[in-house]
Amino acid sequence: MATPVPLAVNFARGRISIASGGSLVNFFAQSAPVGAKADIVLVGAPGAKDFATLRYSNDAGVETVEGKILAMAYSNKDDRLVVVGEHAVYMVSSAGTVTRLGSWVMQEPVSIATNGIDFIAVDGSRARAIWISAAGLDPVYPTATAFYAADSVTCLDGYLILNRSDTGQVFNSGIRSRTFSGLDFGEAEKSPDDAVGVLAAGDSLFIFGETTTEIWYNAANPVGSPFARVPGSTIEQGCATAAAAAQTDGIVFWLTAGGTVWMAQGMSPSRVSDDQVEAVLKERKADWASARAYCYTDEGHTFYVLTVGNLTLAYDLATGFWHQRANYSRGCAIGRCHAEAWGKHFVGADDGRILEQSLDLFEDAGEPLIAQVVSMPIHGQRAYVAIGSVQIEMDTGLSPLGAEYEVVMEVSGDGGKAWSTRRPMSIGKTGDYVRRVIWRKLGARRDWRFRFTISDPFRRAILAQMHLEM
């Protein structure tokens, strides 16, 4: 009789391989319907396809493909994506038509926000801050003499709010205005740390410091900043970098200065990273300052997607689980920033491309979207365990005419350090919906871990358990 054994539903690749559980790459866990064969099904992470390619005019006047996409946002007023590249600023229509607004060099990380009329982009330099509109680009300074160098910008109640670099201060514009007054500033002074970033979420303003985070609200103060700190709202967790803080639907996520990930719903903060996630983040401590993140919601799942160095991890609010996202040639995910427009999700790449991202796409911008799940360890308390066969249950019969797509299985007996020869298994020809995906003649080991990999472009759905004949 077959014995059901769970596959991984959460990222569990810790610092010590022998103590690690399973792992998920380009798969995420989803609750199965009531009465299904298993409680959880593993669903393939979204793929991507080309939507637009940005080009700028270099010093020699030659049209050149843009470099990194540094920031994106949707302009409801113009019904276009506003995109900041390394060399220029652009608007992109729903048809993928690109309009270059002008050349402008910015350095990452770039923060962008709109007051409903104009966009503003900042990167920590007063000289590089820029107003963006369909009419073109306008430097913020020196026209606005009371404008300071800022690392991040957000909008709340029509005010553009920015942190003043290397201080604990925040300052703001007038309501839906390009004007800045030298009097409209406040200071996050509960703790003497510098403010590294600001983020509006719902009716709240989060001011991230190096060691603490304060939540402010619009107090309509007649003098100075209209915003004030909510009494008793200070969170004893700072932020590693403003670019790693993101929000959706009033829920805020951020990478702390200690290498943990926190979430705040309203005034209630909580730690959402676990020991395994924090172990791999701490291995990349040198990359915390350049970390970046974005949030989005798709088909009932709200994701916080965090990239630190060559690693991208995504937290799923619907389940509380983490998974890894990886591009075939980059290691980390291909998307650097995100915007939602026209009912679709878009991400910016590092090669001048805007990509449409969707759960209905099974390639990654022209590269294989390799999805992988590793089982939880199977052992017999140091005794050998003989396994005759292993079977996974998944959608089959999805191969195109004239081809047979495959799942590849590998086995490890040393905690995942080394893997056996790859053993491919067909998912069946077109219409073979009752195909069994099963491997036999496996042998005996003290420690078993199975790894299943899909690289062919079809919809991925696997029940989060395998069946062993032992």
N, C-alpha and C positions, 0 to 999 in steps of 0.2 A: 504494500500500500504506500502511496506517495505521501511524503511528509512536507507540509507547507513551511517554508522558511522565508522570513522577510527580506526584501531588498531594502536598500537605503531609502529613506524619505527626507533626510536632512544631511547637510554637509557635515562630515564627521572625520575629516582628515587632520588629526591632531599632530602635535610636535613629535610624538613617539609612535612609530608605525605599528608596533605590536599592540598598542592600546587604542588604535584608531578603529572606528566603525566603518560603515560604508561611505560612499560619496556619490554626488550627483553632478554631472557636467552637462549643461544644456538640456536638463530635465528639471521639472519642478513637480512637487506633490500636489494632488488635488483630491478632495473628498469624492469618493465614488457614490453613486445614487444608492438609496436604501434598497437592500436586497441584492446588491451586486456580489460577485464572487469574492471580492476583497473590499476592505474599507477605504483603501487609497489606490488611486491610479497615478502613474507617472506620465506626465504630458511633456512633449517636446517644447523647449524654449523657443521664442519667436525667431524667425529668420528675417532676412533683409534683402531688398533689391534696390537698384539704382533709381533715383528720382530726379536728381539734377547734379551737374558738375559745375563748380564755380571756377572762373578764370579771372585773372587780373593782368594788368599791363605792367611788365617789369621795367627796370631802369632803361633798357634798350628799346622800349616800346613794343616788345613782343608779348602776345597773349600767352599767358602761362597758367597752368593748372594751379589753383590755390593749394596752400598747405593745410595745416590743421584747421578744423572748424572749432572755434573757441567758445562760441555761445550762439544760441538760437532762441527765438521767441515768436509767438504768433501775434500779428497786428490785426485786431478785429476791425479797426478803422479802415485799413487798406486791404483787408482780406489777403494778406501775404505773410510769408515767413520773413522775419528779419534775421539775417545771418551775419555774424562777425567772424571773418577769417583772420589769418595772420597778416595779410597784406591789404585787405579791402573790406568794405561792408556792402551787403547785397540785400535785395528783396527777391523772393521767389514766389511765383503764382501757383495756384492749384494745378495748373497744367505743366508745372516744372519749368516755366519760362523764367530766366534769371535776368535781373536788372542790377547792374553794378552802380551803386550810389556814389562811390568815390573811393580812392585809395586812402588807406589809413592803417598804420602799423600799430598793432596792440600786442601785448605780451600776456601769456596765460599766467594765472587764471583770470578770465574776464567775467564780470557780472553784468547782467542786463536787466532792465525793468522799464515799465511804461506807466505813465499816469493817465493813460487813455487818450492822450493827444500826441505826445512825443515819447520816444525811447531815449534812454541814456545808457551808455556803456562805460564801465570803469575797470581799471586794471592795477590800481595802486599808485598811479602817477597822475598828478593834476594836469600835466601838459597833454596827456593822451586821452583824457575823458572827452567823450563825444556825444553830441545830440544827433539823433537819427530820425529822419522823417522821409516821406516819399519825395520831398523836394530836394533832399541831399543831406550832407553832413555839416555840422557846425561845431567847432571846438567850444567846450563849456567855459574854459578859462582862456584869456583874461576877461571876457565879457562879463562873467559872473565873478566879481572880485572876491566875494565871500565864499567861494568854492574851494575845497581843500582836497588833497590827495585822499582817495578812498579805495578800499579793497572790495567792497560789496555795496549793492544798492537794492532796495526793495520799495514797494509802494503800498501804502495803507491809507484809506480814506482820501485818496487824491494827492497825498503828500509823497514825494520821493524822499526816502530816508537813507542816509549813508553813514558808514562809520568813518571817522577821521583817523587815517593810518597812524599807528604808533602812539595812540592816545586812548583814553577811555571814553572819548566823546563820540556822540552821534549828532548829525545835523540834517536839516531837511529843507526842501524847497517850499514855495508857496503852493496852495492847492491848485493842481493842474496847471502849474506855471513853471517857467524856466528861471524864475528869480530865486536867489538865495540871499537871505539876510544874515548878517553877522550875529544877530541876536537869537536866531532859531537853532539852538543847540542844547543838548542835555548831556549828562555824564552818568555812565553806569558806575556808580561809586560805592555800591555795597561791598565790592572787593577792589583792591587797588590794581587789578590787572588791566591790560589794554583790551579794547574791543577789537576783535578780529573780523567780525561780520555781523550783518543784520538780516533778518528774514521775517516777512509778514506771513501770518497764518491765521485765517479767520479774522477775528477782531483783535488779535494779539500781535505784538511786535517782539520777536526774540532778538536779544542782543547777546551775541556770543563773545565771551571773554576768553582769555588764555586758560583760566582756571575755574571760572564760574559762568553761568548763563542766567540772564535776567529776563523776565517777561514784563513788558510794558503795555500800556493801553492809551487810547486817545482820551486824555483828560480835558481837552479843549482849554488848556492853559492860555490866558490872554497875553502873557509875556513869556518870551523864551520858547523852548520847545513845547508844542501842544501835547507831547507824550510824557507819561510818568510811569514809574515802576509800580507794578501791582504789589502791595504789601505782602510779605511772606512768600513771594514767588521765586526767590533765588534758588537755582539748581546748582549743587556743588559739583558740577561737571563742566569743564571748559570745552573748547573746540579746537581741533588740530589745524583746520583751515576752513575758511568760509565756503570754499568750493565743494567741500564734502558734506555740507548741510543742505537739505532739500525738504520740501513739504508738498503734500497733496491733500486736498479736502480738510485743511486745518490740522493735519497730523504732521509733526516735524520729526525728522531723523537727523542725526549728526554723528560724526566720528569725533570722539573726545580726544583731548590732549594726552590721555592715558592709554589710547589704543582700544577703547571699547566703543560700542555703538549704542546710543540711547535714542529713545523715542518719547515724545511728549504729545499726549492727547489732552488738549485743554491745559489745565494746570497740573496734570498728573504725569510725571516723568517715570520712565522705567528703562532698565537695561535690556536690550534685545539680543546682544551678542552673547554667545556661550563660550565655554572654554576652548573648543576646537577653533572657532572663528577667531578668537582673540590670540590664539597661539600662532596662526598663520599671519595675522596682522602684525604681531610683534616681530616676526621674522623680517618684516618689511618696514621697520620703524624709520629707516632713512627716507622712505617714500611718503610718509604721512603728510609732509608739507605740500606735496604736489598731488595729493589724492583729490578725486573729483566724484561727484555723485549726482543722480537725478532720481525723481520719483515719477511713476505713472500708474494708471489703473487700466486693466484690460480684462474683460470677461470675468469680473468679480474679484480679481486678484490685484491688490495694491502692492507694487514692488518698489523697494529702495535699492537702487543699483549702485554699488560702490566699487570704484576701481582704485587700487593701491599698487603702484608699480605695474608688474605684469600679471596681476591677479584681479579678477572681477568677481565679486560675490553679490548675490541678490537676496534680500530678505522679503518674504511673502507675508504680508500682514494677515491674509486670510487663514493661514495655517500656523504661523509662527516659525516656519522652517526656512533654512538657508539653502541655496544651491549656487554652484559655480557657473559662470558664463565664459565662454572662450571662443575666440576666432581662430581659425586653422593656422594662419600665418603670424598672428600677433600675440597669441597667448592670452591676453586679456580680451574683453569684448571689443567689438569694432566701434561701437557707439561711444562718443566722448561727451555728448550733450543731447538733450531731448526737447522736442516741442510737439504739441498736439494741435492739429489743424484739419479742418474738413472731415472730421470723424476718423482721422488716421493718426498713427504715431510715426514720428520722424526722428532720426538720430543723425548727428554729424560725425563724419569719419576724420581720419588724420591725413587724407589725401585729396581734400577738396570736394568730396562727394557728400550730398545729402541723400540719405537712404530711407526708404519706407520700410518700417518694421511691422511684422504681422505674424500671428500664430498660424496663419494659413500659408506661410512661406517656409520652405524646407531646405533652402540654401542660404548662405551668408554672404550676400553681395558678390556672387560669382565664385565663391569658395564653398567647399563642403561644410555643412553644419553638423559637426560630429557630436552626437549625443552619447553619453556613457553613464552607466550605473554600476556601482560595485556593491556586492551583497554584504550583509553583516557577516562577521566571522562565524564559522562552524567548526566546532572542536569537540573532542571527546575526553576532556580533562586529561590531556597529555597522551591519551591512547589513540591508536590509529582508527580512523573512521573511513569505512569503505562506502563509496557512492557509485551506484550503477548507472544512474542517469540524472539529468537535470532538465527541467522543462520550464519555460516562461510562457505566460499567456498574454497575448498582444493582438492588435489588429493585424490580420494577415490577408493575403490575396490582393495586395495593393500594388503589385508590380505592373509596369506597363506592358503592352503587347510586345512579345519578342524578347523579354528580359525577365530575370528573377532577382529581386532585391534580397539582401541578406542581413542577418544579424551575426556579429562575430563574438564568440565566447572565448575567454581566457581564464586560466586558473592560477592562483598563487598559493604557495604553501609556506611563505615566510613573511606574512603580514603585509603583503603588497609591494615588497621590494623588487621582486622579479616575477615575471609572468610567463606562462607556458606558450607554446606555439599557438597562434591564432587559429581557431576552428570556426569557419563560416557555416551558417545554416540558412537555407532559403526560407523566405516567408511565403513562398508559394507563387504560382503564376496568377495572372489576372483572374479574379473571381474565386480563387481557392480559399474561401473564407473559413474553412474548418481545418486548415493546415496546422499540424502540431509542430511547434518549434522546440525540438528536443535533441539533446546530445547524450550519447551513451558511451560505455567503456571508459570510465573516468579513473578508476583505481582507488588507492587508499592513501591518506595523509593524516598527519596530526592536526593540521590547521588548513582549513579551506576558505578561500575567498574567490568568488566568481566575479568576473567583469564582463559586461555585455556592452557592445559598441555598435552604433548605427551611423553610417555615413551616407547611405543612399537617400535621395530626396523624396521621402514619403511621410505622411502624418504619423507621428510617433505617439503611441499610447500603450503602456505596459502595466499590468496589474503589479502592485508593489509587493509581490511575493513570488517565489519560485517553488517548484515541487521537486523533491528529491526522492529517488528510489535508493534506499540505504540497506 
